[in-house]
Amino acid sequence: MCLAIPMRIGEINGYLARCEAKGIERDVSLFMLQDDGIAVGDFVMVHVGYAIQKVAPADAESAWELFDEALGLIERTPN
């Protein structure tokens, strides 16, 4: 199974972007999206350090709502 996390681009330097999600920052490669007109402020789906798809802000927010809900269920489940 693969999991991609939506992150907001805060800074771009060539094919490398500094992205943020939930207060966590990571360096992310934009190499796979070099022809997609990516800009600071855009949201991208990140998988193993690579931006693999540009997404709308509403889609990024919806994904995080689902992640937060799933994580909340895990925290409430007794071992």
Buried (B, 14 or more C-beta within 10 A) or exposed (E): EEEBBBBBBEEBEEBEBBBEBEEEEEEBBBEBBEEEEBEEEBBBBBBEEBBBBBBEEEBBEEBBEEBEEEEEEEEEEEE
